[in-house]
Amino acid sequence: MLRPIFLGTVAAVVIALISRLTQWMEGVFPRFSLQAPVLILGVTAVAMLLQRFVLDRKPGPRAFNGLADFFAHIHGMGSADPAIRWFIRGCNSLLLSFFGGSIGPEGAASEIAQATGIESRDRTSRFSEQRRRVDAASALAGGIAAAFGAPFAAVLVPIELGLGGPAVRPVAAALAAFLVSSWIGTPSGPNGFPGLRAVLENAQLGWLAWIGILAIALMFSPLGLLFIRLTSAIRRLLEDLFQRQIWMRILVTGGLVTLLAMIFPAAHGQPWKILEQVLWGTFSGSSLALLLLVQVGILALVLAGFGSVGVFWPVFSIGATFGIAMDHWVFQGLPGFTALGGIAGAGAAWGAILGAPLAAGVLAFELTHSWTAMLVALAAALVARATFRFIGAAGMISSDLEARGMRLIDGRSFDVLDAIPIREAMVVDFETVHEHEPVSELHARLLKSRYPFIPVVSLQGIFRGVLTVDMIQEAWHTQQKTPGEVFAPARHVEGHDLSHDMMMRLIEAKDLLYRAGLKFPTVRLDDKLSSISGKFDESPCVAVVTDDEQVVGLLFVHQVRLAYDRELARRALLTGTAGNSVNN
């Protein structure tokens, strides 16, 4: 438990460094603007030199895309993804955040915490997918908790993104980051957000307001899809132009970001500061459109060229800007709707682009301390997420992974799962019962079973279903409590209740299956583990059957994870390197 606490503390220290350094620079050089567009050229030069003379000489993937790299690290073993790579990327994100490169401070905090986690592991832990999941989730949760001052939303983000691992570790990391940030006195998030509580509480959530919130959630989907497609298109163009010269990608995108910042300086800055100005009506309706487009363009360029995990604050800011712009353009004259529109847009952005609707709702509450904000953000996020799925659009992470040839199924690599036969993951030491066996025999079989599931077969061995321990025990206890209700008068022979025996013999396994009405999923013996997608959503146990419906094994989530870990370890031992499938 000390490890995630340590990673959360590292994330909080990084956030404190950005905040304290900003305050110091503004105090010492009051006339010097940290968000001057020309400073992005300096950040570009530093990132380019680090890429050319450090990262390009290290083994493993050279490019860095951001959030998707957490998944690449989890499913690609650790030796090809050294700590120095994450640390340098964290330094780049820190500079981008410090000098207004439209990147949130959570990027630097999460990346440096991830580098710390990789460096502090022992050598054998690189074979543990579970350890990599826990470290990635802890680093991300710590970074978000410290950057937003929102530990509960930070815990939900890794869960909704599918990083996996025990939830208690990210909880510890998020709480540690939040507490350390509070102790240091780091200002988390925009100071004007708590002041929105009074505005939001006075807003009327009538049917017109809900129509506006629904419209914002629905109409954000095209913008979110545009942002994802634009980022992917720029990244593919850079790859085609410069192949493996990553430093050239950084140089080109840095120059373009500087150009956009010079054309419209208001869109160049730290996302939460821009968001404060938008929420308090600094921009007019016409300038909001330009602000929105430039924000989307700058963030797409930064992610395509530099890469960063710090997308949570800028995506939140872009969504809020869209919601307020919709209020100016469409819902003019609706009293008190501006703040509601901003919160709805921010929630829709997190739901559609990041795929974290629950975290969006909780984050809105933690930032504003308003239940109204939480309800609005959660509703907008769920609607936007559902709309994205309805139109068949992939989220930012899925889109990035698919472009790199890495497809995930239930949080695991499709390529790895497709290489594992089901017969290597299933258990065969299970008990079976015939469909005509009475409850008394079922209870005896249950006592011998190593698993809380017993397949039911016909006299010919055909699979009929699965009985659970709860179903059998409930039937057993029910009959013991009411031994003589069906047959009267009850006959006793030497103190034995014969009606009870007859009742026990009348209720059979097939009767329990019929009463439960459950249909347990099955897979074929010759299938691969890639075919189990969605099976465990219906039941924690999947029966393995042959082509003639003979049950030959049972499959559990735990066995799938063990088989997956074994395959990853086998690949690492055979290749001597990790993550070949995720190299750029």
Legacy VTK file of the C-alpha trace (Angstrom):
# vtk DataFile Version 3.0
C-alpha trace
ASCII
DATASET POLYDATA
POINTS 584 float
0.000 0.000 0.000
2.989 2.322 0.484
3.838 2.206 -3.208
0.673 3.960 -4.523
0.929 6.487 -1.679
4.474 7.238 -2.794
3.388 7.643 -6.444
0.556 9.952 -5.400
3.004 12.029 -3.376
5.323 12.335 -6.381
2.408 13.564 -8.508
1.477 16.158 -5.870
5.066 17.437 -5.694
5.136 17.908 -9.481
1.904 19.924 -9.365
3.306 21.985 -6.498
6.469 22.635 -8.502
4.460 23.998 -11.450
2.314 26.173 -9.189
5.138 27.538 -7.014
7.400 28.163 -9.979
4.613 30.062 -11.748
4.007 32.233 -8.677
7.714 32.891 -8.252
8.225 33.879 -11.899
5.195 36.181 -11.860
6.412 37.803 -8.660
10.027 38.303 -9.732
9.251 39.273 -13.336
5.827 40.953 -13.203
6.132 42.338 -16.732
7.227 39.031 -18.195
4.390 36.892 -19.594
4.863 33.158 -19.136
2.296 32.598 -21.868
4.141 34.536 -24.558
3.749 32.504 -27.776
7.458 32.749 -28.581
8.264 30.694 -25.471
6.659 27.671 -27.136
9.582 27.753 -29.567
11.927 27.373 -26.603
9.918 24.402 -25.303
10.002 22.936 -28.808
13.788 23.259 -28.954
14.230 21.517 -25.585
11.831 18.697 -26.500
13.465 18.258 -29.911
16.980 17.996 -28.440
15.875 15.523 -25.770
14.185 13.416 -28.425
17.122 13.511 -30.844
19.984 12.897 -28.427
18.356 10.882 -25.616
15.143 9.063 -26.544
16.187 8.146 -30.081
19.199 6.332 -28.626
17.131 4.289 -26.190
15.473 0.951 -27.045
11.729 0.731 -27.489
9.161 2.997 -29.096
10.348 6.470 -29.953
7.041 8.280 -30.348
4.781 9.183 -27.438
1.076 9.768 -27.885
-0.107 10.213 -24.305
-2.920 8.319 -22.613
-2.764 5.390 -25.045
0.834 4.773 -23.971
-0.403 3.665 -20.553
-2.187 0.796 -22.289
0.796 0.113 -24.536
2.952 -0.130 -21.423
0.524 -2.443 -19.652
0.209 -4.862 -22.564
3.774 -4.653 -23.823
5.932 -5.609 -20.824
8.351 -3.166 -19.237
11.828 -3.554 -20.729
10.956 -1.736 -23.971
9.370 1.170 -22.093
12.110 2.518 -19.801
11.561 5.026 -17.030
13.706 7.660 -18.756
11.173 7.801 -21.594
8.309 8.647 -19.245
10.437 11.093 -17.262
11.506 13.089 -20.324
7.944 13.168 -21.610
6.878 14.376 -18.181
9.435 17.179 -18.375
8.091 18.160 -21.797
4.532 18.200 -20.446
5.700 20.275 -17.478
7.230 22.888 -19.786
4.158 22.922 -22.023
1.889 23.409 -19.028
4.153 26.033 -17.480
4.376 28.119 -20.648
0.745 27.785 -21.694
0.999 25.032 -24.283
-2.652 23.988 -23.786
-1.621 20.986 -21.667
-2.884 20.367 -18.159
-0.457 19.857 -15.247
-1.914 16.387 -14.685
0.164 15.273 -17.680
3.528 16.058 -16.126
2.420 14.732 -12.728
1.138 11.409 -14.108
4.087 10.859 -16.446
6.759 11.576 -13.838
4.899 9.414 -11.298
4.777 6.631 -13.905
8.520 6.992 -14.490
9.066 6.722 -10.741
6.938 3.588 -10.591
8.844 1.917 -13.431
12.242 2.806 -11.991
11.365 1.568 -8.489
10.148 -1.873 -9.616
12.280 -4.937 -9.114
13.364 -6.741 -12.271
10.982 -9.682 -11.924
7.907 -7.446 -11.694
8.172 -6.628 -15.398
6.483 -9.984 -16.004
3.459 -8.941 -13.942
0.688 -7.313 -15.942
-1.143 -6.666 -12.688
1.747 -4.603 -11.306
1.893 -2.517 -14.459
-1.852 -1.921 -14.296
-1.706 -0.858 -10.659
1.217 1.509 -11.215
-0.397 3.126 -14.282
-3.742 3.562 -12.522
-2.048 4.967 -9.411
0.061 7.437 -11.408
-2.935 8.677 -13.382
-5.204 8.928 -10.329
-2.533 10.817 -8.390
-1.944 13.283 -11.217
-5.643 14.067 -11.672
-6.315 14.323 -7.925
-3.500 16.825 -7.455
-4.217 18.848 -10.610
-7.972 19.187 -10.065
-8.188 18.850 -6.301
-10.721 16.090 -6.990
-9.698 12.731 -5.456
-13.021 10.950 -6.028
-13.155 11.789 -9.723
-9.495 10.792 -9.963
-10.333 7.313 -8.664
-13.106 6.870 -11.231
-10.998 7.867 -14.248
-8.698 4.778 -14.347
-11.705 2.544 -13.756
-13.727 4.039 -16.604
-10.747 4.102 -18.952
-10.197 0.390 -18.298
-6.705 0.462 -16.815
-7.818 -2.255 -14.411
-6.138 -3.563 -11.280
-7.368 -3.456 -7.667
-9.228 -0.200 -7.034
-7.813 0.263 -3.537
-4.358 1.234 -4.881
-5.551 4.155 -7.055
-7.711 5.249 -4.114
-4.619 5.434 -1.917
-2.676 7.301 -4.615
-5.482 9.820 -5.200
-5.979 10.524 -1.502
-2.239 10.873 -0.948
-1.925 13.309 -3.863
-4.896 15.355 -2.669
-3.742 15.493 0.950
-0.155 16.373 0.068
-1.364 19.086 -2.321
-3.614 20.498 0.384
-0.793 20.380 2.932
1.619 22.131 0.582
-1.085 24.661 -0.189
-1.078 24.154 -3.933
-3.971 25.961 -5.599
-5.858 23.243 -7.445
-7.959 24.286 -10.374
-9.482 27.675 -11.104
-10.169 29.776 -8.043
-13.393 31.052 -9.593
-15.064 27.662 -9.703
-16.334 27.626 -6.095
-17.947 30.987 -6.803
-20.074 29.340 -9.466
-21.999 27.468 -6.799
-24.282 30.409 -6.073
-24.884 30.960 -9.790
-25.659 27.294 -10.377
-27.895 26.938 -7.343
-29.980 29.906 -8.465
-30.306 28.572 -12.004
-33.706 27.199 -12.892
-33.516 23.602 -14.110
-36.801 23.765 -15.977
-37.712 21.896 -19.107
-36.141 24.571 -21.315
-32.842 24.215 -19.461
-32.933 20.429 -19.827
-33.614 20.776 -23.554
-30.556 23.013 -23.770
-28.408 20.545 -21.819
-29.562 17.675 -24.035
-28.857 19.711 -27.181
-25.340 20.555 -26.005
-24.623 16.885 -25.255
-25.921 15.775 -28.654
-24.234 18.505 -30.651
-20.859 18.084 -28.976
-20.420 14.675 -30.585
-19.498 16.111 -34.030
-16.952 18.437 -32.402
-15.477 15.603 -30.364
-15.276 13.406 -33.440
-13.639 16.269 -35.358
-11.014 16.670 -32.645
-10.190 12.936 -32.587
-10.068 12.673 -36.381
-7.983 15.849 -36.661
-5.439 14.580 -34.128
-5.187 11.225 -35.918
-4.897 12.874 -39.344
-2.091 15.199 -38.217
-0.265 12.301 -36.583
-0.524 10.131 -39.731
0.638 13.031 -41.910
3.676 13.590 -39.689
4.473 9.877 -39.725
4.299 9.804 -43.528
6.459 12.896 -43.888
9.144 12.185 -41.324
8.956 8.404 -40.782
11.051 7.711 -37.654
12.404 11.235 -37.257
10.303 12.081 -34.231
12.270 15.262 -33.533
11.103 16.677 -36.850
7.483 16.088 -35.870
8.076 18.064 -32.682
9.744 20.880 -34.608
6.906 21.231 -37.128
4.046 21.048 -34.617
5.834 23.417 -32.225
6.147 25.962 -34.997
2.477 25.622 -35.953
1.342 25.964 -32.325
3.406 29.138 -31.997
1.845 30.507 -35.186
-1.715 29.842 -33.961
-0.893 31.380 -30.572
0.396 34.525 -32.266
-2.707 34.786 -34.459
-5.097 34.428 -31.496
-3.186 34.864 -28.203
-6.317 34.448 -26.064
-6.409 30.729 -26.916
-2.822 30.258 -25.739
-2.536 29.708 -22.018
-3.235 27.358 -19.169
-6.616 25.695 -19.778
-8.151 26.491 -16.395
-7.303 30.179 -16.730
-8.921 30.330 -20.165
-11.919 28.503 -18.748
-12.317 31.046 -15.951
-12.427 33.866 -18.488
-14.985 32.003 -20.602
-17.234 31.195 -17.649
-17.285 34.779 -16.460
-18.208 36.205 -19.861
-14.890 37.687 -20.993
-15.448 36.563 -24.596
-18.236 37.638 -26.907
-20.221 35.242 -29.061
-18.109 35.809 -32.187
-14.772 35.460 -30.402
-15.981 32.261 -28.708
-16.131 30.505 -32.080
-12.558 31.468 -32.908
-11.401 30.566 -29.409
-13.000 27.137 -29.695
-11.458 26.362 -33.083
-7.984 27.547 -32.078
-8.148 25.575 -28.821
-9.038 22.405 -30.727
-6.290 23.037 -33.283
-3.562 23.734 -30.717
-4.426 20.688 -28.606
-4.553 18.420 -31.685
-1.123 19.669 -32.800
0.429 19.252 -29.359
-0.899 15.706 -28.965
0.174 14.720 -32.492
3.670 16.153 -32.202
4.672 16.159 -28.550
2.219 13.733 -26.951
1.015 14.147 -23.379
-1.252 12.630 -20.757
-2.341 16.155 -19.814
-5.547 16.158 -21.866
-8.066 16.224 -19.016
-7.946 19.962 -18.274
-7.879 21.094 -21.937
-10.725 18.746 -22.921
-12.740 20.024 -19.953
-12.029 23.604 -21.037
-12.928 22.958 -24.688
-16.227 21.354 -23.665
-17.131 24.253 -21.386
-16.292 26.753 -24.118
-18.560 24.862 -26.510
-21.428 24.824 -24.010
-21.185 28.558 -23.363
-20.864 29.254 -27.079
-24.074 27.278 -27.634
-25.761 29.457 -25.040
-24.683 32.585 -26.963
-25.652 31.264 -30.383
-28.768 29.170 -29.734
-30.232 29.774 -26.273
-30.040 33.554 -26.081
-32.233 35.015 -23.402
-32.476 31.839 -21.305
-31.913 33.188 -17.757
-29.055 31.670 -15.765
-28.166 29.136 -18.443
-24.599 30.260 -19.201
-23.000 28.442 -16.271
-25.229 25.403 -16.810
-24.215 25.317 -20.472
-20.534 25.435 -19.572
-20.838 22.599 -17.087
-22.910 20.554 -19.554
-20.341 21.069 -22.308
-17.462 20.087 -20.029
-19.283 16.924 -18.989
-20.125 16.078 -22.600
-16.464 16.462 -23.567
-15.280 14.049 -20.891
-18.042 11.601 -21.752
-17.496 11.610 -25.531
-13.745 12.134 -25.991
-12.380 10.487 -22.838
-15.165 7.985 -22.157
-15.421 8.921 -18.457
-19.007 10.119 -17.829
-19.206 9.176 -14.148
-15.911 10.895 -13.392
-17.184 13.996 -15.213
-20.197 14.269 -12.926
-18.174 13.747 -9.758
-15.528 16.214 -10.952
-18.151 18.915 -11.519
-19.299 18.494 -7.922
-15.779 18.537 -6.483
-14.910 21.694 -8.405
-18.093 23.641 -7.671
-19.513 21.909 -4.555
-22.863 22.054 -6.317
-25.238 19.105 -6.686
-26.804 20.920 -9.619
-23.454 20.942 -11.429
-22.993 17.247 -10.760
-26.441 16.374 -12.115
-26.010 18.500 -15.233
-22.487 17.246 -16.020
-23.417 13.619 -15.431
-26.515 13.799 -17.636
-24.637 15.539 -20.450
-21.716 13.118 -20.211
-23.936 10.033 -20.375
-25.890 11.383 -23.345
-22.709 12.376 -25.206
-21.151 8.974 -24.522
-24.264 7.167 -25.749
-24.373 9.366 -28.865
-20.734 8.593 -29.624
-21.434 4.882 -29.395
-24.607 5.181 -31.458
-22.780 6.776 -34.374
-20.012 4.181 -34.118
-17.287 6.658 -33.172
-14.311 5.452 -31.147
-13.014 7.466 -28.220
-9.615 9.117 -28.242
-7.787 6.218 -26.594
-9.416 3.484 -28.689
-8.829 5.436 -31.876
-5.162 5.896 -31.033
-4.625 2.239 -30.142
-6.371 0.997 -33.271
-4.222 3.291 -35.416
-1.164 1.668 -33.843
-2.502 -1.817 -34.569
-3.363 -2.533 -30.961
-6.907 -3.654 -30.269
-8.160 -4.175 -26.731
-10.873 -6.571 -25.584
-12.124 -6.098 -22.029
-8.903 -4.266 -21.182
-6.550 -6.846 -22.737
-4.682 -7.075 -26.024
-6.616 -8.838 -28.776
-3.393 -10.158 -30.323
-2.318 -11.810 -27.089
-5.767 -13.261 -26.371
-6.043 -14.548 -29.929
-2.837 -16.548 -29.432
-4.158 -18.443 -26.376
-6.387 -21.504 -26.930
-9.256 -21.772 -24.494
-8.099 -25.245 -23.519
-4.997 -23.660 -21.921
-7.066 -21.434 -19.624
-10.026 -23.625 -18.648
-10.275 -25.801 -15.543
-11.144 -29.476 -15.895
-11.348 -30.629 -12.270
-15.034 -29.833 -11.860
-18.083 -31.828 -10.814
-21.066 -32.475 -13.107
-24.598 -33.621 -12.309
-27.289 -35.196 -14.448
-30.471 -33.229 -15.030
-32.571 -35.848 -13.196
-30.487 -35.949 -10.018
-32.443 -34.879 -6.883
-31.528 -32.038 -4.565
-30.108 -34.425 -1.976
-27.555 -35.680 -4.492
-26.829 -32.143 -5.697
-25.956 -31.052 -2.187
-23.578 -33.970 -1.803
-21.886 -33.102 -5.110
-21.608 -29.477 -4.037
-19.623 -30.492 -0.963
-17.104 -32.244 -3.230
-16.844 -29.438 -5.791
-13.867 -27.103 -5.851
-15.913 -24.398 -7.591
-19.261 -22.722 -6.796
-20.619 -23.781 -10.201
-21.735 -27.246 -11.280
-22.614 -27.991 -14.927
-25.816 -29.934 -15.567
-25.798 -32.513 -18.373
-28.337 -34.899 -19.880
-28.012 -38.685 -19.785
-26.198 -38.410 -23.127
-23.785 -35.836 -21.686
-25.320 -32.837 -23.480
-24.787 -29.540 -21.654
-28.027 -28.150 -20.163
-26.901 -25.326 -17.923
-25.006 -24.459 -14.748
-26.179 -24.573 -11.153
-24.676 -22.172 -8.663
-23.969 -22.823 -5.025
-26.714 -20.354 -4.053
-29.344 -22.170 -6.098
-28.509 -25.559 -4.579
-28.222 -24.327 -1.000
-31.473 -22.380 -1.232
-33.336 -25.473 -2.440
-31.700 -27.610 0.257
-32.538 -25.226 3.114
-36.091 -24.653 1.838
-36.828 -28.364 1.881
-35.330 -28.815 5.306
-37.585 -26.100 6.705
-40.795 -27.476 5.103
-40.425 -31.274 5.063
-44.079 -32.281 5.222
-46.093 -29.595 3.471
-46.598 -31.457 0.208
-47.414 -34.928 1.382
-49.869 -35.481 4.228
-50.210 -37.277 6.456
-46.489 -37.508 7.041
-45.273 -41.029 7.681
-42.512 -41.649 10.167
-40.408 -44.773 10.361
-38.100 -44.928 13.364
-38.151 -41.157 13.669
-37.506 -40.553 9.944
-39.758 -38.297 7.855
-40.577 -40.197 4.639
-42.420 -37.252 3.056
-39.235 -35.242 3.331
-37.332 -37.952 1.474
-39.980 -38.053 -1.266
-39.862 -34.269 -1.652
-36.096 -34.339 -1.877
-36.270 -36.950 -4.600
-38.949 -35.153 -6.608
-37.058 -31.841 -7.119
-34.336 -32.403 -9.679
-31.502 -30.403 -11.196
-33.521 -29.521 -14.290
-36.238 -28.050 -12.037
-33.722 -25.688 -10.440
-32.481 -24.614 -13.874
-36.035 -23.957 -15.040
-36.867 -22.036 -11.875
-33.769 -19.825 -12.153
-34.307 -19.083 -15.837
-30.608 -18.329 -16.319
-28.744 -18.963 -19.552
-25.049 -19.445 -18.992
-22.762 -18.514 -21.913
-20.662 -21.158 -23.643
-17.560 -21.183 -25.813
-16.106 -23.875 -28.046
-13.108 -25.933 -27.030
-11.217 -25.021 -30.201
-11.822 -21.272 -29.849
-9.278 -18.685 -28.721
-9.602 -16.462 -25.677
-10.348 -13.558 -28.024
-13.832 -15.065 -28.479
-14.839 -14.488 -24.845
-15.528 -10.773 -25.294
-18.644 -9.870 -23.315
-19.160 -13.412 -22.011
-18.315 -12.541 -18.431
-20.794 -9.659 -18.478
-23.535 -12.277 -18.335
-21.976 -14.680 -15.836
-18.755 -15.107 -13.829
-18.499 -18.640 -15.242
-18.405 -19.748 -18.889
-18.847 -23.400 -19.883
-16.481 -24.853 -22.478
-18.222 -27.340 -24.785
-17.265 -29.431 -27.788
-19.011 -29.371 -31.163
-21.445 -32.052 -29.932
-22.284 -29.973 -26.826
-20.276 -32.075 -24.362
-19.023 -29.919 -21.484
-15.271 -30.342 -21.045
-14.234 -27.359 -18.933
-15.115 -24.186 -17.077
-13.647 -20.760 -17.663
-13.288 -18.033 -15.024
-11.932 -14.490 -15.182
-9.072 -15.473 -12.906
-7.954 -18.258 -15.259
-8.099 -15.874 -18.221
-5.863 -13.401 -16.423
-3.347 -16.101 -15.466
-3.211 -17.423 -19.032
-2.779 -13.866 -20.327
0.102 -13.189 -17.918
1.787 -16.461 -18.904
1.582 -15.560 -22.591
3.041 -12.097 -21.982
5.891 -13.597 -19.967
6.516 -16.215 -22.658
6.718 -13.541 -25.352
9.142 -11.481 -23.299
11.424 -14.473 -22.713
11.386 -15.470 -26.371
11.946 -12.037 -27.869
14.214 -10.554 -25.237
12.313 -7.309 -25.565
8.842 -6.147 -24.728
5.980 -4.638 -26.503
6.980 -5.326 -30.095
3.370 -4.957 -31.113
3.256 -1.389 -29.796
6.503 -0.065 -31.197
6.034 2.813 -33.502
LINES 1 585
584 0 1 2 3 4 5 6 7 8 9 10 11 12 13 14 15 16 17 18 19 20 21 22 23 24 25 26 27 28 29 30 31 32 33 34 35 36 37 38 39 40 41 42 43 44 45 46 47 48 49 50 51 52 53 54 55 56 57 58 59 60 61 62 63 64 65 66 67 68 69 70 71 72 73 74 75 76 77 78 79 80 81 82 83 84 85 86 87 88 89 90 91 92 93 94 95 96 97 98 99 100 101 102 103 104 105 106 107 108 109 110 111 112 113 114 115 116 117 118 119 120 121 122 123 124 125 126 127 128 129 130 131 132 133 134 135 136 137 138 139 140 141 142 143 144 145 146 147 148 149 150 151 152 153 154 155 156 157 158 159 160 161 162 163 164 165 166 167 168 169 170 171 172 173 174 175 176 177 178 179 180 181 182 183 184 185 186 187 188 189 190 191 192 193 194 195 196 197 198 199 200 201 202 203 204 205 206 207 208 209 210 211 212 213 214 215 216 217 218 219 220 221 222 223 224 225 226 227 228 229 230 231 232 233 234 235 236 237 238 239 240 241 242 243 244 245 246 247 248 249 250 251 252 253 254 255 256 257 258 259 260 261 262 263 264 265 266 267 268 269 270 271 272 273 274 275 276 277 278 279 280 281 282 283 284 285 286 287 288 289 290 291 292 293 294 295 296 297 298 299 300 301 302 303 304 305 306 307 308 309 310 311 312 313 314 315 316 317 318 319 320 321 322 323 324 325 326 327 328 329 330 331 332 333 334 335 336 337 338 339 340 341 342 343 344 345 346 347 348 349 350 351 352 353 354 355 356 357 358 359 360 361 362 363 364 365 366 367 368 369 370 371 372 373 374 375 376 377 378 379 380 381 382 383 384 385 386 387 388 389 390 391 392 393 394 395 396 397 398 399 400 401 402 403 404 405 406 407 408 409 410 411 412 413 414 415 416 417 418 419 420 421 422 423 424 425 426 427 428 429 430 431 432 433 434 435 436 437 438 439 440 441 442 443 444 445 446 447 448 449 450 451 452 453 454 455 456 457 458 459 460 461 462 463 464 465 466 467 468 469 470 471 472 473 474 475 476 477 478 479 480 481 482 483 484 485 486 487 488 489 490 491 492 493 494 495 496 497 498 499 500 501 502 503 504 505 506 507 508 509 510 511 512 513 514 515 516 517 518 519 520 521 522 523 524 525 526 527 528 529 530 531 532 533 534 535 536 537 538 539 540 541 542 543 544 545 546 547 548 549 550 551 552 553 554 555 556 557 558 559 560 561 562 563 564 565 566 567 568 569 570 571 572 573 574 575 576 577 578 579 580 581 582 583
